[in-house]
Amino acid sequence: MAQKLHLVFGGELTDPGKTVFRDVSAIHIVGIFPDYASAYLAWKAEAQRTVDNAHMRYFIAHLHRLREEESAGSAIADAFGA
């Protein structure tokens, strides 16, 4: 079974209604987790810790989906001789 890695990260947004970070160099990388459940717990802890700042947002990125897209892209490239 393939690992399904998840990245938890966040930072201050320019506007609470958008997903544009105020300062990309200040993005907080919480960590990479082996499954969604543990990533969710880390996300929830950070979201609760920063609840008083409406501009702070944390996200869960599904890293395993990026790997799946890469594999699918390679299969397509192979099929077309690229």
GROMACS elastic network, one bead per residue, 0.5 to 0.9 nm:
[ bonds ]
;  ai    aj funct       b0    kb
    2    64     6  0.84860   500
    3    34     6  0.66651   500
    3    35     6  0.77615   500
    3    64     6  0.70982   500
    4    33     6  0.84509   500
    4    34     6  0.60623   500
    4    35     6  0.57200   500
    4    36     6  0.77405   500
    4    62     6  0.75033   500
    4    63     6  0.70771   500
    4    65     6  0.79977   500
    5    32     6  0.65756   500
    5    33     6  0.56124   500
    5    35     6  0.58257   500
    5    36     6  0.76958   500
    5    39     6  0.87838   500
    5    61     6  0.86705   500
    5    62     6  0.64873   500
    5    63     6  0.53092   500
    5    64     6  0.53497   500
    5    65     6  0.87440   500
    6    31     6  0.83155   500
    6    32     6  0.54946   500
    6    33     6  0.51304   500
    6    34     6  0.64791   500
    6    35     6  0.63634   500
    6    36     6  0.63750   500
    6    38     6  0.88263   500
    6    39     6  0.62152   500
    6    60     6  0.64342   500
    6    61     6  0.55557   500
    6    63     6  0.52264   500
    6    64     6  0.70717   500
    7    29     6  0.78805   500
    7    30     6  0.76304   500
    7    31     6  0.58488   500
    7    33     6  0.63438   500
    7    39     6  0.71203   500
    7    59     6  0.80456   500
    7    60     6  0.56205   500
    7    61     6  0.50014   500
    7    62     6  0.65842   500
    7    63     6  0.65346   500
    8    28     6  0.86805   500
    8    29     6  0.63874   500
    8    30     6  0.53300   500
    8    31     6  0.55913   500
    8    32     6  0.64199   500
    8    33     6  0.78613   500
    8    39     6  0.63682   500
    8    40     6  0.82505   500
    8    42     6  0.72146   500
    8    43     6  0.61311   500
    8    58     6  0.69665   500
    8    59     6  0.56734   500
    8    61     6  0.64061   500
    9    27     6  0.69246   500
    9    28     6  0.55267   500
    9    30     6  0.53349   500
    9    31     6  0.71871   500
    9    43     6  0.78608   500
    9    57     6  0.84989   500
    9    58     6  0.55012   500
    9    59     6  0.55045   500
    9    60     6  0.67288   500
    9    61     6  0.80238   500
   10    13     6  0.89103   500
   10    21     6  0.85925   500
   10    27     6  0.56882   500
   10    28     6  0.52667   500
   10    29     6  0.67167   500
   10    30     6  0.77831   500
   10    43     6  0.88659   500
   10    46     6  0.85355   500
   10    47     6  0.88816   500
   10    56     6  0.71575   500
   10    57     6  0.53945   500
   10    59     6  0.58879   500
   10    60     6  0.87884   500
   11    21     6  0.65544   500
   11    22     6  0.78771   500
   11    23     6  0.80203   500
   11    24     6  0.80963   500
   11    26     6  0.68800   500
   11    28     6  0.58103   500
   11    29     6  0.88051   500
   11    55     6  0.80585   500
   11    56     6  0.53999   500
   11    57     6  0.57295   500
   11    58     6  0.65576   500
   12    15     6  0.86623   500
   12    16     6  0.87860   500
   12    20     6  0.85156   500
   12    21     6  0.57585   500
   12    22     6  0.57270   500
   12    23     6  0.73548   500
   12    24     6  0.89651   500
   12    26     6  0.82779   500
   12    27     6  0.77010   500
   12    53     6  0.84731   500
   12    54     6  0.86484   500
   12    55     6  0.52162   500
   12    57     6  0.64392   500
   12    58     6  0.89397   500
   13    16     6  0.62069   500
   13    17     6  0.86606   500
   13    18     6  0.72209   500
   13    19     6  0.63407   500
   13    20     6  0.54523   500
   13    22     6  0.50005   500
   13    23     6  0.80637   500
   13    54     6  0.88183   500
   13    55     6  0.51054   500
   13    56     6  0.61095   500
   13    57     6  0.70548   500
   14    17     6  0.87286   500
   14    18     6  0.73736   500
   14    19     6  0.78658   500
   14    20     6  0.58883   500
   14    21     6  0.57947   500
   14    23     6  0.85983   500
   14    55     6  0.70461   500
   15    18     6  0.54575   500
   15    19     6  0.75691   500
   15    20     6  0.73211   500
   15    21     6  0.84764   500
   15    22     6  0.84568   500
   15    54     6  0.89293   500
   15    55     6  0.64647   500
   16    19     6  0.75540   500
   16    20     6  0.89520   500
   16    54     6  0.63893   500
   16    55     6  0.50895   500
   16    56     6  0.78092   500
   16    57     6  0.82656   500
   17    55     6  0.88392   500
   18    21     6  0.86784   500
   19    57     6  0.84067   500
   20    23     6  0.88622   500
   20    24     6  0.88158   500
   21    24     6  0.58004   500
   21    26     6  0.87817   500
   21    27     6  0.77941   500
   22    26     6  0.83935   500
   23    26     6  0.54283   500
   23    27     6  0.70398   500
   24    27     6  0.54350   500
   25    28     6  0.87623   500
   28    31     6  0.89993   500
   28    58     6  0.86686   500
   29    32     6  0.84627   500
   30    42     6  0.74397   500
   30    43     6  0.80396   500
   30    46     6  0.81679   500
   31    39     6  0.82673   500
   31    42     6  0.83323   500
   32    39     6  0.74840   500
   32    63     6  0.87844   500
   33    36     6  0.73641   500
   33    37     6  0.87239   500
   33    38     6  0.62497   500
   33    39     6  0.54300   500
   33    42     6  0.87926   500
   34    37     6  0.86469   500
   34    38     6  0.72207   500
   34    39     6  0.76952   500
   35    38     6  0.57995   500
   35    39     6  0.63830   500
   35    40     6  0.87086   500
   36    40     6  0.58871   500
   36    41     6  0.86119   500
   36    60     6  0.84266   500
   36    62     6  0.82413   500
   37    40     6  0.51181   500
   37    41     6  0.64151   500
   37    42     6  0.88657   500
   38    41     6  0.51348   500
   38    42     6  0.63932   500
   38    43     6  0.86242   500
   39    42     6  0.51641   500
   39    43     6  0.60525   500
   39    44     6  0.85210   500
   39    60     6  0.69453   500
   40    44     6  0.59663   500
   40    45     6  0.85268   500
   40    60     6  0.74137   500
   41    44     6  0.51252   500
   41    45     6  0.62071   500
   41    46     6  0.87655   500
   42    45     6  0.51848   500
   42    46     6  0.63543   500
   42    47     6  0.85896   500
   43    46     6  0.53137   500
   43    47     6  0.60394   500
   43    48     6  0.85485   500
   43    58     6  0.63237   500
   43    59     6  0.68357   500
   43    60     6  0.69738   500
   44    47     6  0.50406   500
   44    48     6  0.60237   500
   44    49     6  0.84373   500
   44    58     6  0.84660   500
   45    48     6  0.52493   500
   45    49     6  0.60764   500
   45    50     6  0.87717   500
   46    50     6  0.62829   500
   46    51     6  0.84746   500
   46    57     6  0.87897   500
   46    58     6  0.70537   500
   47    50     6  0.53723   500
   47    51     6  0.59267   500
   47    56     6  0.79170   500
   47    57     6  0.68042   500
   47    58     6  0.61577   500
   48    51     6  0.50121   500
   48    52     6  0.84610   500
   49    52     6  0.80156   500
   50    53     6  0.57679   500
   50    54     6  0.82315   500
   50    56     6  0.65276   500
   50    57     6  0.81760   500
   51    54     6  0.68161   500
   51    56     6  0.76441   500
   51    57     6  0.89068   500
   52    55     6  0.89639   500
   52    56     6  0.85729   500
   53    56     6  0.55859   500
   53    57     6  0.88130   500
   54    57     6  0.79138   500
   61    64     6  0.88189   500
   61    65     6  0.87610   500
   62    65     6  0.55674   500
   62    66     6  0.71991   500
   63    66     6  0.52483   500
   63    67     6  0.66826   500
   63    68     6  0.88446   500
   64    67     6  0.51051   500
   64    68     6  0.62496   500
   64    69     6  0.87012   500
   65    69     6  0.61275   500
   65    70     6  0.85279   500
   66    69     6  0.50690   500
   66    70     6  0.61779   500
   66    71     6  0.86565   500
   67    70     6  0.50099   500
   67    71     6  0.62370   500
   67    72     6  0.86212   500
   68    71     6  0.50839   500
   68    72     6  0.61341   500
   68    73     6  0.84965   500
   69    73     6  0.59587   500
   69    74     6  0.84929   500
   70    73     6  0.50255   500
   70    74     6  0.61503   500
   70    75     6  0.86441   500
   71    74     6  0.50683   500
   71    75     6  0.62398   500
   71    76     6  0.87013   500
   72    75     6  0.50734   500
   72    76     6  0.62709   500
   72    77     6  0.86087   500
   73    76     6  0.51079   500
   73    77     6  0.60896   500
   73    78     6  0.85290   500
   74    77     6  0.50015   500
   74    78     6  0.60328   500
   74    79     6  0.85088   500
   74    82     6  0.89090   500
   75    78     6  0.50878   500
   75    79     6  0.61576   500
   75    80     6  0.87652   500
   76    79     6  0.50113   500
   76    80     6  0.63555   500
   76    81     6  0.85482   500
   76    82     6  0.84412   500
   77    80     6  0.52446   500
   77    81     6  0.59764   500
   78    82     6  0.59453   500
   79    82     6  0.77516   500
